[in-house]
């Protein structure tokens, strides 16, 4: 198939949602498809040249185009385009849904109501779309994946020097105020706790005693120096489309304590692979975390179950599933283009 992706890639772009677009494009290209990626138009910024493409875009057989308009004559015709209002010559439209409740309701609801297939990276997004009136046959679950060659257990779960690790992100839905409050409470409840917070930018607030900041680690550093040495990884998000970071941590053997945030439903199963607490409750996060730090047997049980569970999240596996769905769409487009029922 001739498949076209489009996004106004910014310099240094590395957010989970954008990485997912690159990874889907790369995985479909590895499966032999003719994949094109349009970078642009500017909204509000865009890379100035293809030399600025992130590493994830390079070396996978994908054709990259820097465009000032979607209908750029240099871009060849296609079979499927992951854009709802693309020129007809790019093929049948489809959309990739990676979240809900992060942007304006009008914009997000409109995506679900496009009379075309919706590729959802988490199961809760399918439930949300059906609840908004979109036909069930328009949805396919193609979860995000991780690189298991990088994210794997290297340090025994019983021998880990970092008690707790977490990601700082300033977006309101990532729950940083709750996470910071939980970290303070963990240190109060369990003096001497050692922890790590990592991010591209340092949090503006002072971290609790014993919690260190690691600036912008790459994937290898994350896997070996953070996740792979951590006992408990804490996610405090109010809402997550999927949540790559906790899945990476679980694959490295860190036991997950997470809020019930939507995306976590695919990997954070309370009492089976994780401890799950209500969103917006830092006390519950802290209590669950300290409980696991004080119970090594339970922490290791959940950690090992988590390692096994997240083996399913692989880009090539999701690309195969998406490929099969798109082939059905191409063979009978009308069956996937019924309007939403408001």
Residue pairs with C-beta under 8 A, 6 or more apart in sequence:
1 33
1 34
1 79
1 80
1 323
1 326
1 327
1 330
2 33
2 34
2 36
2 76
2 77
2 78
2 79
2 80
2 91
3 25
3 28
3 33
3 34
3 35
3 36
3 78
3 79
3 80
3 81
3 82
3 326
4 35
4 36
4 37
4 38
4 75
4 78
4 80
4 81
4 82
4 83
4 86
4 90
4 91
5 21
5 24
5 25
5 35
5 36
5 37
5 38
5 82
6 37
6 38
6 40
6 70
6 81
6 82
6 83
6 86
7 18
7 21
7 37
7 38
7 39
8 39
8 40
8 41
8 42
8 43
8 45
8 46
9 18
9 39
9 40
9 46
9 47
9 53
9 54
9 57
10 45
10 46
10 47
11 45
11 47
11 48
11 52
12 54
13 54
14 54
14 200
16 98
16 144
16 241
16 242
16 243
16 244
16 245
17 98
17 99
17 241
19 56
19 244
20 96
20 98
20 121
20 144
20 242
20 244
21 37
21 82
21 96
22 37
22 54
22 56
22 57
23 56
23 144
23 145
23 315
24 96
24 142
24 315
24 318
24 319
24 322
25 35
25 37
25 60
25 62
26 35
26 56
26 60
26 62
26 315
27 145
27 315
27 316
27 318
27 319
28 35
28 319
28 322
28 323
29 35
29 60
29 61
29 62
30 60
30 61
30 316
30 319
31 316
31 319
31 320
31 323
33 323
34 63
34 78
35 61
35 62
35 63
36 62
36 63
36 64
36 65
36 75
36 76
36 78
37 57
37 62
37 63
37 64
37 65
38 65
38 67
38 70
38 72
38 75
39 46
39 47
39 50
39 53
39 64
39 65
39 66
39 67
40 46
40 66
40 67
40 68
40 69
40 70
41 67
41 68
41 69
41 70
42 68
46 66
47 53
47 66
49 66
50 64
50 66
53 64
57 64
65 72
65 74
65 75
67 74
67 75
70 83
70 86
70 87
71 87
71 89
75 90
77 89
77 90
77 91
78 89
78 90
78 91
79 91
79 92
79 330
80 91
80 92
80 93
80 94
80 326
80 329
80 330
81 90
81 91
81 92
81 93
81 94
82 93
82 94
82 95
82 96
82 119
83 90
83 93
83 95
84 93
84 95
84 111
84 114
84 116
85 93
86 93
92 116
92 329
92 330
92 333
93 114
93 116
94 116
94 117
94 118
94 119
94 326
94 329
95 111
95 114
95 116
95 117
95 118
95 119
96 118
96 119
96 121
97 111
97 112
97 118
97 119
97 120
97 121
97 125
97 129
98 121
98 125
98 241
98 242
99 108
99 125
99 239
99 240
99 241
100 108
100 125
100 128
100 239
100 241
100 262
101 108
101 173
101 239
101 262
102 108
102 171
102 173
102 239
102 241
109 132
111 118
112 118
112 128
112 129
112 132
112 133
112 134
112 340
113 132
113 133
113 134
113 339
113 340
113 342
115 138
115 337
115 338
115 339
115 340
116 138
116 336
116 337
117 138
117 139
117 140
117 325
117 326
117 329
117 336
118 125
118 126
118 129
118 134
118 138
118 139
118 140
119 140
119 142
119 322
119 325
120 126
120 129
120 139
120 140
120 141
120 142
121 142
121 143
121 144
121 241
121 242
121 263
122 141
122 143
122 240
122 241
122 242
122 262
122 263
122 265
122 266
123 141
123 265
123 266
124 262
124 263
124 265
124 266
125 241
125 262
126 136
126 139
126 141
129 138
129 139
130 136
130 139
132 340
133 340
133 341
133 342
134 340
135 338
135 340
135 341
137 335
137 336
137 338
138 336
138 338
140 321
140 322
140 325
141 321
142 318
142 319
142 321
142 322
142 325
143 242
143 266
143 312
143 313
143 318
144 242
144 244
144 247
144 313
144 315
144 318
145 313
145 314
145 315
145 316
145 317
145 318
146 244
146 247
146 248
146 251
146 310
146 313
146 314
147 219
148 251
148 311
148 314
150 219
150 220
150 223
151 219
151 222
151 223
151 227
151 248
151 251
151 252
152 223
152 251
152 252
153 228
153 251
153 252
153 253
153 307
154 223
154 224
154 228
154 252
155 228
155 229
155 253
157 231
157 253
157 255
157 299
157 300
157 303
157 304
158 296
158 300
160 229
160 230
160 231
160 253
161 194
161 229
162 194
162 195
162 196
162 226
162 229
162 230
162 231
163 190
163 193
163 194
163 195
163 230
163 231
163 232
163 293
164 183
164 186
164 193
164 194
164 195
164 196
164 211
164 230
164 231
164 232
164 233
164 234
164 289
164 293
165 195
165 196
165 197
165 198
165 226
165 227
165 230
165 232
165 233
165 234
165 249
165 254
166 179
166 183
166 195
166 196
166 197
166 198
166 233
166 234
166 235
166 236
167 174
167 197
167 198
167 199
167 235
167 245
168 176
168 179
168 197
168 198
168 199
168 201
168 202
168 203
169 176
169 199
170 176
170 201
172 238
173 237
173 238
173 239
173 240
174 236
174 237
174 238
175 236
175 237
175 238
175 259
175 279
175 280
176 203
176 236
178 236
178 238
178 259
178 279
178 280
178 281
178 282
178 285
179 234
179 236
179 282
179 285
180 203
180 205
180 207
181 282
181 286
182 234
182 236
182 282
182 283
182 285
182 286
182 289
183 195
183 197
183 207
183 208
183 211
183 234
183 286
184 208
185 282
185 283
185 286
186 193
186 195
186 208
186 286
186 289
186 290
187 193
187 195
187 208
187 209
187 210
187 211
189 286
189 287
189 290
190 290
190 293
190 294
192 210
193 210
193 211
193 293
194 210
194 211
194 212
195 208
195 210
195 211
195 212
196 211
196 212
196 213
196 214
196 226
196 230
197 203
197 207
197 211
197 212
197 213
197 214
198 213
198 214
198 215
198 216
198 217
198 222
198 226
199 213
199 215
199 216
200 215
200 216
202 213
202 215
203 213
207 213
214 221
214 225
214 226
217 225
217 226
219 248
222 248
223 248
223 252
227 233
227 248
227 249
227 251
227 252
227 253
227 254
228 252
228 253
228 254
230 249
230 252
230 254
231 254
231 255
231 292
231 293
231 299
232 254
232 255
232 256
232 257
232 289
232 292
232 293
232 299
233 245
233 246
233 249
233 250
233 254
233 255
233 256
233 257
234 257
234 258
234 285
234 289
235 243
235 245
235 246
235 256
235 257
235 258
235 259
235 261
235 264
235 268
236 259
236 282
236 285
237 243
237 258
237 259
237 261
237 263
237 264
237 279
238 259
238 261
238 279
238 280
239 261
239 262
239 263
239 279
240 261
240 262
240 263
240 264
241 262
241 263
242 263
242 266
243 258
243 261
243 263
243 264
243 267
246 256
246 258
246 264
246 267
246 268
247 267
247 310
247 313
249 256
250 256
250 267
250 273
250 274
250 303
250 306
250 307
250 309
250 310
251 307
251 310
251 311
253 303
253 304
253 306
253 307
254 303
254 306
255 274
255 275
255 292
255 299
255 300
255 302
255 303
255 306
256 267
256 268
256 273
256 274
256 275
256 302
256 306
257 274
257 275
257 276
257 277
257 285
257 288
257 289
257 292
258 264
258 268
258 274
258 275
258 276
258 277
259 276
259 277
259 278
259 279
259 280
259 281
259 285
260 268
260 276
260 277
260 278
260 279
261 279
264 274
264 276
267 273
267 274
267 306
267 309
267 310
267 313
268 274
268 276
269 276
269 309
270 276
271 302
272 302
272 305
272 309
273 302
273 305
273 306
273 309
274 302
274 306
275 288
275 289
275 291
275 292
275 302
277 284
277 285
277 288
278 284
291 298
292 298
292 299
292 302
293 299
328 336
329 336
